[in-house]
């Protein structure tokens, strides 16, 4: 949902750039807007991977401390 909202906003902003800056300048700005959505999506997925790795490491530490106490 977040990526969809970002894409919708980027397309709207890019459309405004096409009107405001006709020609190659507007097209490049439109491309930059849509490219930013890809970068944000990659960052979101990267954060999810790091969060999952942190949870796994925390679970491993909890398992180690439980076995050491026994």
Secondary structure as UniProt FT lines:
FT   HELIX           2..20
FT   TURN            22..23
FT   HELIX           24..69
//
